[in-house]
Amino acid sequence: MTRREPLNREKVLDAALALAAEEGLKGLSMRKLAKTLGVEAMALYNHVQNKTDILDGIAERVYSGIERADPDSPWPERVRSTVLNIYRALARHPVVPMALATDEANPNSLRALRPIDDLVGALYEAGFEDDGIRQTLGALNSLVFGSLLLTTVGFTTPRRGKTEQEDHYLRRVDPAVLPNFSRAIPALTAGDPERDFTRALDLLITGLVAAAASGPGTA
């Protein structure tokens, strides 16, 4: 008889991340997770408190894997590198931004908060004061989560071209009525998500550099 390896928190989180990636947040339950691991549901509570603890643990794991920017690089480069690395990490695990956006996860460990601390440090160095930092973090978060929303289906399934419904909708657009929108349709339905995100991020950072150069507090 093959001896089963002891269960631990890391194995539970591994299995939970895989299950959520396959079935979405609604499909992640203690019962299904236990079945995946071949144990009784009660056995999970030796390692995790509940589903919220699992989602926090998954999010913490993703954030802890985010590569940190070179601390000696100029602040705009640190902002760009940190935000791009956050985007890439969340894009690899779309259930995590969904859990964060719906407030089902709220990791607050040191590892999870370090990328945010790096961002705030770069912005303080640029001369932003508290209000400016709040506004800037809001803009950067909106860009990250908004871009992920537009390029995934329900934050769980990567988009693969136009759906039949989208194709039907686009065929109904009358160029005589909506000439500008019709002209833009080919570009709107094409493109590379990360390339588009990077372009938008660069535009935002250009604005931050200009704001930082404008004076006290950058308000």
N, C-alpha and C positions, 0 to 999 in steps of 0.2 A: 504494500500500500504506500502510495506517495504521501509523504508528510507535508501538510500545508504549512507555508511560511506564516509566522505570526503576523497578525494585523497590526498596523500602526497608523498614525495620523497621515503620514505622507502617502501611504498606499490608498487610504480613503480619499484623499484629495485628488490623487492621480485618477482614480476611478470616477470620481465625481466630475472632474473636468472633461473626461472622455464621454461620460453619459450626457452631460449638459450640451456638449458640442453636437452630439447625435440627435438628441430629443428636445433641446431647448430648455429654458429655465422651468417651464411648466412640467416638463417631463422628468425633472430631477426631484426625486422624493427619497426619503429614507428607505422605504420598502424596495424601490427599484434599485437603489444603490446597494442595499444589502444583498439582493438577488444577484447582482452583477459580481459581487465579491464572494458569493457562495457562503454567506453567513446569515444568521438571524438579525433582524433589524436592531434588536436590543444590543447586539454586540458593537454596533457603531457608536453607541453612547459612551463607550469607554475611551473614545478618541475624539469625538466631536460632540458639541452640545445639542445642535439642531441644524436645520437647513441654513439659517442665517450664519452660523459659525462656519459652515462649509463654504458658503459663498464668500465670506470674508477671507477665509483661508485661500481660496482659489485666486481672488483678486490680489491678495498679498503676494502670492507666489508669482503672478504675472508682473506686478510692479517691482518686485525684488530682482527680477531678471532684466530690468531696463538698464542698458549700458549708460554710465554716467559720462557727462561731457568733460573734456579736459579743463580742469580748474584754472589753468594758466592762460586759456584762450580768452579773447575779448568777449564782453558780455553778450553782444548780439549772436555770436557763434555758439555760446553756451545755451542761450535760449533756443536757437534753432535746433541744435543737436538734441537737447533734452526733449523738446516737444515732438520732434520727428521720431525719436526713439520710443516715446510713449505711444504715438500713433501706430507705429509698426508692431509694438508688443500687443496692443489691444486689437489690432486688425487680425493678428494670428489667433486670437481667442475671442471671437465676437460676443460670446455670452457674458464676458466680463463687463464690457461697457454697457450692455443691457442691464445687468444687475446693478451697476453703479448709477445709471440714469434713472432707474425706477426705485432707487433707494433700498434695494434688497440687499445690497452689500455696502459696507462703509468701513473699509479696513483702516485702522489707525495705528498700526505698528510702526516702528522706526523704519523698517525696510520699505513699507508701503509709502511712507510720507517723504522719504529722502528725495525722490525726483522733484516733488513740489518745493521742498526746501531749497534745492539747487536753483530752481526757477526764481524763487523769491529773492535769493541771495544775488543773482545776476541783475534783477530789476532794482534792488537797492543800490547796487554798484552803479547802475545807470543813472541814478538820481531820482527814481520814482519814490514818492512818499506813500503812506499807507493807503489812501484812497486810490491813487493811481495804480498801485499794485493790485488792489481788489478788482478794479476795472479791467486791468490787463489780463489777470488770471481768468476772469470771466470771458474775455474775448478769445483767449487761447483755448480754454475748455470748450467753448462753443464751436470753434473751428475743428477741434479733434472729434468731438462727439457728433457734431453735425455732419462732418465728412463721412464718418463711419455709418451713420444712419442712411445717408444717401447712396452708399455703395454696398449695403447689405440688405437682405430681406429680413425684417424683424430682428436684426442684430444676430441672426443665427446662421443664415445660409448665404454664402457669397453669390452675388448676382452673376449670371452667365448670359450676357446678351439681353436683348429685349424679350419680354414675355409676350405671349400671344395677345393678351389684353392690351399691353402697351402698343404693340404693332397696330392693332385695330384702331386704337385711339389716334395714333399719329397719322394714319391714312385718312382720317376724317377731318384733319386740320385743313381748312381752305386757305390757300395762299392769298386769295383776293381779299379775304376778311382779316387774316392775321399775317400780313406779309413779312414782318420782322421776325416773328416767332417761327414761321415756316422756313425762313432763310437759315435760322440758327439750329434747326432740328438736327441736321447731320452731326454738328459738333456736340450738341447736347446729349446725343445718344452714343457717342464714341468716347475715346479718351482713356487714360490710365489713371485709376484712383489715386495711387501714391504720387504720381507726377502732378496731378491736379492739386492734391493736398499741399505738396511742396511749394508749388507756385503761389498758392494762397497764403501759405505761411511766410514766404519771402516778402509778399506784399505787406503783410501785417507787421513784420519786423522792420521793414523800411519805414513804416509809419511810426513805430516805436522809437527808432533811431532819431527821426525828425522831432518827435515829441521830447525825447531826452535832451536834445540840443536846444530846445526852445526856452528852457529856464527852470526856475525853482519848482520842485514838486511835479513837474511835467504834467500838470493838470490841464 
